[in-house]
């Protein structure tokens, strides 16, 4: 890499310029969800996960809440708060795991990004889809950050709509005990989120670092496939291995090594808040505890919404950010750490300061 390119890459930092979300209006409480379980009657899901309710998209009727509809709604919400008109967006990156357009059927061509760009009026934008399990939106922001830093684009939209509760309902029909590999499916909820990212103009709004790492040797620990029993969409997870301390230590090890490369320490980064992937309240607490031990540092305040919305897959970190901003819980100038944890296994970190981002 030439010295000129290094300088341009370091100078052209990006920022989160605007954020939006879409939440299906239908709420399903944990007791209501448990009532749908056919073979298990004594499961205390709230005690295990901390989830009190979740949003469930309505995939029936004339205007189904599918992934496309929700993603477009979140994109509009972000653009309504952005300085950019749709026709000024340079690139649209869609990051959904689920890609339904009529409530149930998956679509791969044309790309979701193409359809979203057309729906929002950004027809001149570059567009592509990226799928990286629950780290999808983090991957989209990572790619866009690098494109802005290199000068390839000025701005872009990263968006995801997840209608993923069908895997929860498959598990409710098929699970026979709490150790069933479909257990993790019980913590799923529907939502959409979108962020506009552009070039930073000052240190008040800036993405300091965003890095990702994939350990493919663990890819078999969580898979979404047709059900072994019925052919319905199902997710099979080895929770014990997926969330073992060795797996959770991947993040602080990777993060600590990257900081050390530039002579930095976690304790000196000055994070005000941390956002973990919203798997369950126990997971959020445990992975933060593991990080604190390995960094030998006081951990920042946790932001979480898993109790209200469950695990919303790719959208979870940005939905936490959206809700915390809406509730006035993030003071201007706060520095946040967002930590992905996805099947693959994918981990990493996003370090960002926000001041003008509003909901």
N, C-alpha and C positions, 0 to 999 in steps of 0.2 A: 504494500500500500504506500503510495507516494506521500510525502510530507504535506503536499497541497490537499490531497484528498482527506488525510487525517484531520487537518485543520478544519476543512469544510464540514466533515462528519461530526466533529466535536462542537462546532459553532451552531449548526442547524438543529438544535434540540427541538423536540416537539412538546405539545401540551394537550391536555383534555380541554377542548374548547366548548363543548356542549354535550349534554347527556339527556336521554329520554328513555321511557319505559312504557310497557303496556302490560297490565295485569287483568286477566279475565275477571269479570265481576262475580262469577260463581265461586263461592267458598265452600269447601268440604271440611268439616271438623274431623279430628282424629276418631272420635266415637262413630261418626257416620261412615268413615272409611273402613273401620274395623268391622262394621256391620255387613260389609260386602265380602268378608272372608268366609269361604265355604268350608274349610277343613280345620281351621285353627280358631279356637274360641277363648283362649286364656292369655293372649298376647298383650302385654302392657307397653304398647308402642310409644306412648308419651314418656314413660319412665326411661326407655331405652334411647330415644332420639331427641326428646324435648320438643317435638312438633305438636302444636295444638290444632293447626289447620293448614290448609293449602289452597291454592287457586287451581281450578279445573276448567280447561277450555271446553266450550260447547262445540262439539264437532258434528252436530246434527242441524237440520233445518236449512233454510235457503241461503243463509250467509254464515257458514261454519267458521268458528275461530280456529283456523288451521295455522301452521307455522308461518306461511306467507302473509296472511292477514295481520297476525300479531307483529311480525317483523316490520312490515310497512307502517303500522301504527306507531311503533317505537321510533322508527326513523323519522316520521313526521314530527313526533314530540321533540326529538333532538333538534331537528332543523328549525322548529318554531322558536328555539332558544339560541340559535346560532346566528352569527353575523353573516353566514353564507346562504345565498339562495340555492335551491336545488341544482340549478344549471351551472353553479360555480363549483360544485363538488368535483374533484379530479378523479376520485376512485371510490368504488363501493365494494366492500369485502363482506360477504355473508359467511357466518361461522356456525350455523345450526348443525346439531347432530341429526335431529329429526327434520325432514323436509316434506311435509304434507301440504297439499294444495286443495284437497277436497275433504279434509277431515281424517282420511285414513291412508290414501295412496301416497307412496314416496315418489318424489320427482328428482331426477338427476340432470336432465337436459330438457329445455335450456336451463342454465344455471340459475340458482335462486338470486344471486347478485344481479344478474341481467334483468330478472323480472322485478326485483325491488327497485333498481335504478329507473326502470321504465315507469313504475307506479308512482314514484316520488318526483318525477320530472328531471332526473339526472341522466338523461339518455346519452349524453356525450361522455360520460365518465367511463374510465377503465373499470372493469368489473370481473370478479372471480370469486369462487367459493373456496373455503378452506375448512377441513374437518380435522379436529385434533381432540376428540372426546370432550370432556368438560373444560379443557383448556382452550377451546375454540376461539372465544372472544379475546383471550389473552394473546393467542397466536396472531389473530388479526391485527391487534394493536401493535404487537411486536413487528410484524411485517410493515405496517404503515409507518411506524416510527423510523424504521431503517430507510424506507423510501423517501420520507421527508428529510432525514439527515443527509442522504446522498444527493438531494436536489431533484429527484425524479418527479415528485409531485409536491404541490403546495399544501394540500389538505386531503381529507378523505373521511368516509363514513364506515364504521365497523358496526355490524348489526347481527343480531341473532334472535330468532323466534323458536321457542321450544314447546311443542305439544308432546310431552313425554310421559304424561300420566297413563297412557295405555299400558306401559310396562308394569306400573303399579297395580292396575286392575287385573292384568294377567297373573301377577304374583298372588293377589287376593283370591283368585279362583283356584290356583294350583298348589300353593304352599301347604305343606303338611305339618311343619314344625318350625320353631324359631331358628334352627340351624340350617334351614333350607338355603341353597345358594341364591335364591331369588329374594332373600330378606332385604338386601339393600334397596331393592325396587320399591319397597314400602315408603321410602322417604322422598319420593319424587313429587315435584309440583310444576305447573305450567307458568310461563311468563315470556316476555321479550324485552330486550334492552338494546340501546344504540348509543354510540359515542361519536362525536365529530372530533377529529384530531387535526391540528395544524401546527405551524411553526411557532415555537415559543418566542415571545417578545421581551420577557423579563423573567426574573427568578421567582416571581409570585405565582406563576402558573407554568410548571415545567415537569416533564418526565425526566427524572434524573438518570434512572437505569431501568432497563427491562431486558431480562435474560430468561431463557427457557432451556430445559434439559430433558431429554427422553431416555429412559432406561428400558429398552425394548425387551429385555429378558423377562420382564414382569407383565408383558402384554396379555398373557393368558389369564391373569387374575380377575379381569372384569370384561365380559363380552356381551354384546347385544346381538341376539340371533332369533330366528323363529323358535318358538317354544318346542321343547322336546316332546311335549304331550299333545298340544293342540295346534301348533303352527302359528299361534298368536305371537305378537312381538313380546320378547322376554329379555331380561337381563340377568346374567349369572355372575356372581361375585364371590371370590374367596375373601371374605371380610377379615378373617384372622391374619392372613398373609398380607393382604392389601394395606391394612392399617397397623401392621406390626411396627414396633419402635424402629427397626432397621429401615423400613420403607419411609417412615416419617422423618428419619434423620437425613434423608437425601437432600431435603430443602436446606436446612442450616449448613450442611457440609458444602453444598454447591454455592450458596450465598456467601458463606464465610470465605471460601477460596477466591471468589470473584472480588470481594472487598479487599482481601489481602494483596491481590495483584496490583492494586493501586495504593497500597499502604494504608488502608482504612480498616476500622473495626466497627462491628455492629453497634456497640455501645455508644459510639460517637456520631452515629447517623442522625440522631434526634427525631426519631419517628414519634408522632403523636398518637397514631392509630394503626392497628393492624386488622386486615380483613383476610380470613382464611376461607377456603372453599366450604360452602354451607352443607356439609354432609349430615351432621347432627351436632347438638350442643356438646356432647361428649367428645366428638372428634375435634371440634374447634378448640376446646379446652386442652385436650391432650397434645395436639400437634404444637400449640403455642407453648405448652409446658416443656416439650422436648426441645424446641428452639431455644427457650430461655436457658435450659441446662447446658446446651452445647455452645451457645454464645457466651455463657457466663455473664448474662446481662439482664437487667430489668426489662420485661417486655412491655410494649406500649398498650394502651387501652384497646380492647377488642370491640369491633363493630360487628354485629350479627343480627340476622333476621330469620334464621332457620325455624324459629318457633312459629312464625306467622306464615311463611311461604314455602317451607321445606327446601329440598335441594332442587334448584332450578337449572342444574347442569351448566351450560356455557355462560348463562347470563348472571350467575350467582354473585360474583364480585361487584359487577356494575349495578345490579339491583340493590345490593347493600349500600353502595355509594349513593345511588339515586334516593333511596329512602332516608338515609341519614342526612342528606342535604335538605330534603323536603321537611324533615323534622327539626332542622336547625341545630343538629348535633355536631357539625363540623365547623369550627371557627375559621374565618379567612386566614390564609397563610399556613394552614395545617399541612404537615407532611405525613403521608400515608404509605403503608407497605401492604401490597396485595400479593398473596401467596397462592398460586394455583396448586391443585392436587387432582390429577386426572388419570384415567386409565391409560396405560401405555408402558411404564408409568411416566407421567409428565409432571415436572415440578419447575420451580424457578421463582422469580420475584419481579414485581413492578414497584418502583419507588417514585412517588409523585407528590409535588406540592400543588395545592389548589387554593385560589383566592377568589377568582371571578366566576367560577362554575356555580350555577344556580339552578334551582328547580322551582 
